[in-house]
Amino acid sequence: KQRALSVDLYTHVMQALSLSNNVNNAREYKNRYADLAVVDDIWDALSSTRLRILAVRTGQFWHLGSTHELQQFIVDATLSNGPVSNRRQAFGQSLQLVRRLGAFTKGIQIHSSAAIFHSILKAESGTIGERTVLEHCSIRASLIFIGSNCLVSGLRVDGDAEVTIPDNTLVLMTQTTNDSFVLTVMGVNDDIKKCNTIHGMPVDDFLKAKGLVNSDLWDSDDRTIWTAKLHPLLLVGEATFDGLFGWLQSSAEDSSFHRWKACRRVSLSQMRDMSDAPSEFAYRDALAAEITMAKTTFNEKLSTVILKRQNVHLDFQFLLEE
């Protein structure tokens, strides 16, 4: 991965293609991307090929360019059958998208508008708020409280006393090539290409409130959320979610903030180069098997309860909603 060439589809490749019978300006193209070692090879291979785009007459194209847009699309596109109130809902119904798929939950009250995919969630008590989306999560805790308008992906928690994620929060757990994990936590409306907000708070206000300076988050003058070192690099079990991000629940500073600050933290731009896709896919395969086993165990227990006419409380929520 470290030796791979950084070739971009939308710039290096597509701009080398011809849009007409006229030959593109080779000098302009090669000067623009002179820092790429293979720019001449890309141009020579593609510039004689004409770009053609096939448009499906009744098709639709959706560009989901931000966390908030993705979360909105999933929730609206999986609305139950009924009057269609927006294009996202119409698109989702045409694809027969559903709000629950491959999920097993126990002990948690889940808002009807929340969407849960390929996840196992077990707690003694908990809630998941409206318009929240979870995917590829494995969370076992005494208490699970996830707010509204959240997007939680790949979170692994086993045995924590409590997992609390506030409203309007993005949580993404990603495995890296050195057997550690990056725990990305930010506001769903934080624009990674700019430097407007961190956790929904104006950046300068956030720095001041937390006693931080630019050098705590950035290594250069390139000050964007994409390059901000916000995300802890951890081993599994090294710290709990609330132990690192409990300070999100309150304006008051507590020990969790100091633990977060003391962690080795990386930026989104660094995380891209550290991620381990094969290990991530292996985790998702194992999670699918675990979910199947949980449902099988539930069905066996249900059969025993019925056959023996036992008076036992069972949580059917996952079964009724999928």
C-alpha positions as CSV (number, residue, x, y, z in Angstrom):
1,K,0.0,0.0,0.0
2,Q,2.9,2.4,0.8
3,R,4.4,1.8,-2.7
4,A,1.1,2.2,-4.5
5,L,0.6,5.0,-7.0
6,S,-2.0,7.6,-6.0
7,V,-4.1,7.6,-9.2
8,D,-7.5,9.3,-9.0
9,L,-10.4,8.2,-11.2
10,Y,-12.1,11.6,-11.5
11,T,-8.9,13.6,-12.3
12,H,-6.1,11.5,-13.7
13,V,-8.2,8.9,-15.5
14,M,-11.4,10.7,-16.6
15,Q,-9.6,13.9,-17.7
16,A,-7.3,11.9,-20.0
17,L,-10.3,10.6,-21.9
18,S,-11.4,12.4,-25.0
19,L,-14.8,14.2,-24.9
20,S,-15.0,14.8,-28.7
21,N,-13.2,13.9,-31.9
22,N,-10.6,16.6,-31.1
23,V,-7.5,15.4,-29.3
24,N,-7.2,16.8,-25.8
25,N,-4.5,19.2,-24.9
26,A,-1.6,16.9,-23.9
27,R,0.7,19.6,-22.6
28,E,-1.9,21.1,-20.3
29,Y,-2.9,17.7,-18.9
30,K,0.7,16.6,-18.3
31,N,1.7,19.9,-16.7
32,R,-1.4,19.8,-14.4
33,Y,-0.4,16.4,-13.1
34,A,3.4,16.6,-13.5
35,D,3.8,15.3,-9.9
36,L,2.4,11.8,-10.9
37,A,5.2,9.6,-12.2
38,V,3.0,7.7,-14.7
39,V,1.1,10.7,-16.1
40,D,2.6,10.2,-19.6
41,D,1.6,6.5,-19.5
42,I,-2.0,7.3,-18.5
43,W,-2.3,9.9,-21.2
44,D,-0.8,7.7,-23.9
45,A,-3.1,4.8,-22.9
46,L,-6.4,6.8,-22.6
47,S,-6.3,10.0,-24.6
48,S,-7.4,8.3,-27.9
49,T,-10.4,6.7,-26.1
50,R,-13.6,8.7,-26.3
51,L,-15.7,9.0,-23.2
52,R,-19.3,8.0,-23.7
53,I,-22.0,8.0,-21.0
54,L,-25.1,5.8,-21.1
55,A,-28.1,7.4,-19.5
56,V,-31.0,5.1,-18.4
57,R,-34.2,6.9,-19.5
58,T,-36.2,6.2,-16.3
59,G,-33.1,5.9,-14.0
60,Q,-32.1,8.0,-11.0
61,F,-28.7,9.0,-9.8
62,W,-28.0,9.9,-6.1
63,H,-24.8,11.5,-5.0
64,L,-24.4,11.1,-1.2
65,G,-21.5,13.5,-0.5
66,S,-21.7,13.8,3.3
67,T,-22.5,11.8,6.4
68,H,-25.7,13.7,6.9
69,E,-26.9,13.1,3.4
70,L,-26.2,9.3,3.7
71,Q,-28.0,9.1,7.1
72,Q,-31.0,11.0,5.7
73,F,-31.1,8.9,2.5
74,I,-31.1,5.6,4.4
75,V,-33.8,6.6,6.9
76,D,-36.1,8.2,4.2
77,A,-35.5,5.4,1.7
78,T,-36.6,2.8,4.1
79,L,-39.8,4.3,5.2
80,S,-42.6,1.8,5.4
81,N,-45.2,1.6,2.6
82,G,-47.6,4.5,2.5
83,P,-47.9,7.9,1.0
84,V,-44.6,8.8,-0.7
85,S,-43.5,12.1,0.7
86,N,-40.1,12.6,-1.0
87,R,-37.9,11.3,-3.8
88,R,-35.7,9.4,-1.4
89,Q,-38.7,7.4,-0.2
90,A,-39.9,6.7,-3.7
91,F,-36.4,5.6,-4.7
92,G,-36.2,3.3,-1.7
93,Q,-39.6,1.7,-2.4
94,S,-38.6,1.0,-6.0
95,L,-35.5,-0.9,-4.7
96,Q,-37.6,-2.5,-1.9
97,L,-35.2,-1.3,0.7
98,V,-36.0,-2.3,4.3
99,R,-35.2,-0.8,7.8
100,R,-34.0,-4.0,9.4
101,L,-31.8,-6.5,7.8
102,G,-29.6,-9.2,9.4
103,A,-29.9,-7.6,12.9
104,F,-30.3,-9.2,16.3
105,T,-31.3,-6.9,19.2
106,K,-32.1,-7.7,22.9
107,G,-33.2,-5.4,25.7
108,I,-33.3,-2.2,23.7
109,Q,-36.2,0.1,22.8
110,I,-35.6,1.2,19.2
111,H,-37.4,4.0,17.6
112,S,-39.5,3.0,14.6
113,S,-37.6,5.3,12.3
114,A,-34.2,3.9,13.1
115,A,-32.4,1.6,10.6
116,I,-30.3,-1.3,11.7
117,F,-28.3,-3.5,9.4
118,H,-26.0,-6.5,10.0
119,S,-25.6,-5.8,13.7
120,I,-26.0,-7.5,17.1
121,L,-26.9,-5.4,20.0
122,K,-27.5,-6.8,23.5
123,A,-28.1,-4.9,26.7
124,E,-30.0,-5.0,30.0
125,S,-31.6,-1.8,29.0
126,G,-31.3,0.9,26.4
127,T,-32.7,3.1,23.6
128,I,-31.9,4.0,20.1
129,G,-33.3,7.3,18.9
130,E,-35.2,8.4,15.8
131,R,-33.6,8.6,12.4
132,T,-30.4,6.8,13.6
133,V,-28.6,4.3,11.5
134,L,-26.4,1.4,12.7
135,E,-24.5,-1.0,10.4
136,H,-21.9,-3.7,11.1
137,C,-22.0,-3.2,14.8
138,S,-21.3,-5.7,17.6
139,I,-22.3,-4.0,20.9
140,R,-22.8,-5.8,24.3
141,A,-23.1,-3.6,27.3
142,S,-25.2,-3.3,30.4
143,L,-26.7,-0.1,29.1
144,I,-26.9,1.2,25.5
145,F,-28.1,4.7,24.8
146,I,-27.8,6.0,21.2
147,G,-29.3,9.3,20.4
148,S,-31.2,10.6,17.4
149,N,-29.8,11.4,13.9
150,C,-26.7,9.3,14.5
151,L,-24.7,7.1,12.1
152,V,-22.8,4.3,13.8
153,S,-20.7,1.9,11.7
154,G,-18.4,-1.0,12.7
155,L,-18.5,-0.3,16.5
156,R,-17.2,-3.2,18.6
157,V,-18.0,-3.1,22.3
158,D,-17.9,-6.1,24.6
159,G,-18.7,-5.9,28.3
160,D,-18.8,-2.1,28.8
161,A,-21.0,-0.9,31.6
162,E,-22.5,1.7,29.4
163,V,-22.3,3.0,25.8
164,T,-23.8,6.5,25.4
165,I,-23.7,8.3,22.0
166,P,-25.2,11.7,21.9
167,D,-27.6,13.1,19.2
168,N,-26.1,14.0,15.8
169,T,-23.0,11.9,16.2
170,L,-21.0,9.9,13.7
171,V,-19.1,6.9,15.1
172,L,-16.9,4.7,12.8
173,M,-14.6,2.0,14.0
174,T,-12.0,0.9,11.4
175,Q,-9.4,-1.9,11.7
176,T,-5.8,-0.9,10.7
177,T,-2.9,-2.9,9.3
178,N,-1.1,-3.1,12.6
179,D,-3.9,-4.9,14.5
180,S,-5.3,-1.7,16.1
181,F,-8.4,0.3,15.5
182,V,-9.2,3.9,14.7
183,L,-12.3,5.2,16.6
184,T,-13.7,8.1,14.5
185,V,-16.2,10.2,16.4
186,M,-17.4,13.5,15.0
187,G,-20.6,15.4,14.4
188,V,-22.8,14.2,11.5
189,N,-22.9,17.7,10.1
190,D,-19.1,18.4,10.4
191,D,-17.8,19.2,6.9
192,I,-14.6,17.3,6.4
193,K,-13.5,19.4,3.5
194,K,-13.7,22.6,5.6
195,C,-13.0,23.7,9.1
196,N,-16.3,25.1,10.3
197,T,-17.3,22.8,13.1
198,I,-16.0,20.0,15.4
199,H,-18.8,18.0,17.1
200,G,-21.2,20.6,15.8
201,M,-19.4,23.5,17.6
202,P,-17.6,26.2,15.7
203,V,-13.9,25.1,15.6
204,D,-12.4,28.1,17.4
205,D,-15.1,27.8,20.1
206,F,-14.3,24.1,20.5
207,L,-10.5,24.7,20.8
208,K,-11.1,27.5,23.4
209,A,-13.6,25.5,25.4
210,K,-11.3,22.4,25.5
211,G,-8.1,24.4,26.1
212,L,-6.6,23.2,22.8
213,V,-4.3,24.9,20.4
214,N,-3.9,24.3,16.6
215,S,-0.8,22.1,17.1
216,D,-2.9,19.7,19.2
217,L,-4.9,18.8,16.1
218,W,-2.9,19.8,13.1
219,D,0.7,19.2,11.9
220,S,0.6,22.0,9.3
221,D,-1.4,25.1,8.2
222,D,-3.7,22.8,6.2
223,R,-6.5,23.2,8.8
224,T,-9.5,21.1,7.8
225,I,-11.5,18.4,9.5
226,W,-10.0,16.0,7.0
227,T,-6.5,16.7,8.4
228,A,-7.4,17.2,12.1
229,K,-6.0,14.5,14.5
230,L,-9.2,13.8,16.3
231,H,-9.5,10.1,16.2
232,P,-7.9,7.7,18.8
233,L,-5.8,4.8,17.6
234,L,-6.5,1.9,20.0
235,L,-6.2,-1.8,20.7
236,V,-9.4,-3.7,21.3
237,G,-10.3,-3.5,25.0
238,E,-7.8,-0.7,25.6
239,A,-10.5,1.8,26.4
240,T,-14.2,2.1,26.6
241,F,-16.2,4.4,24.4
242,D,-17.6,6.4,27.3
243,G,-14.1,6.3,28.8
244,L,-12.8,8.3,25.9
245,F,-15.8,10.3,24.8
246,G,-17.9,10.8,28.0
247,W,-17.0,14.5,27.7
248,L,-19.4,14.7,24.7
249,Q,-22.3,14.4,27.1
250,S,-21.5,17.5,29.0
251,S,-19.8,20.9,28.6
252,A,-17.9,20.2,31.8
253,E,-14.4,18.8,31.4
254,D,-13.8,15.3,32.9
255,S,-11.2,12.5,33.0
256,S,-12.4,11.1,29.6
257,F,-11.3,14.2,27.8
258,H,-7.8,13.9,29.3
259,R,-7.7,10.3,28.2
260,W,-8.8,11.3,24.7
261,K,-6.1,14.0,24.6
262,A,-3.4,11.7,25.8
263,C,-4.2,9.0,23.1
264,R,-2.3,8.8,19.9
265,R,-4.7,10.3,17.5
266,V,-4.8,10.3,13.7
267,S,-6.7,12.3,11.1
268,L,-9.1,11.0,8.5
269,S,-6.5,11.5,5.8
270,Q,-4.1,9.2,7.8
271,M,-6.7,6.7,8.5
272,R,-7.3,6.1,4.8
273,D,-3.8,4.9,4.4
274,M,-3.9,2.7,7.5
275,S,-7.1,0.8,7.0
276,D,-7.0,-3.0,6.6
277,A,-9.9,-4.0,4.2
278,P,-9.3,-7.8,4.3
279,S,-9.5,-7.8,8.2
280,E,-12.6,-5.6,8.1
281,F,-14.3,-8.0,5.7
282,A,-13.3,-11.0,7.9
283,Y,-14.9,-9.3,10.9
284,R,-18.1,-8.7,8.9
285,D,-18.2,-12.4,7.9
286,A,-17.7,-13.5,11.5
287,L,-20.4,-11.1,12.6
288,A,-22.8,-12.5,10.1
289,A,-22.2,-16.0,11.5
290,E,-22.6,-14.7,15.0
291,I,-26.0,-13.1,14.2
292,T,-27.2,-16.3,12.6
293,M,-26.2,-18.3,15.7
294,A,-28.0,-15.7,18.0
295,K,-31.2,-16.1,16.0
296,T,-30.8,-19.9,16.0
297,T,-30.4,-19.9,19.8
298,F,-33.4,-17.7,20.2
299,N,-35.6,-20.0,18.0
300,E,-34.5,-23.0,20.0
301,K,-35.4,-21.3,23.3
302,L,-38.7,-20.2,21.8
303,S,-39.5,-23.8,20.8
304,T,-38.7,-25.0,24.3
305,V,-40.9,-22.3,25.9
306,I,-43.8,-23.2,23.7
307,L,-43.5,-27.0,24.0
308,K,-43.1,-26.8,27.8
309,R,-45.7,-24.1,28.2
310,Q,-43.3,-22.0,30.2
311,N,-44.1,-18.5,31.4
312,V,-41.0,-16.7,30.1
313,H,-40.5,-13.1,28.8
314,L,-38.9,-13.1,25.3
315,D,-37.9,-10.0,23.3
316,F,-39.5,-10.4,19.8
317,Q,-38.7,-6.9,18.6
318,F,-35.9,-8.0,16.2
319,L,-38.2,-10.7,14.7
320,L,-41.2,-8.5,14.2
321,E,-39.4,-5.6,12.6
322,E,-37.2,-7.5,10.1
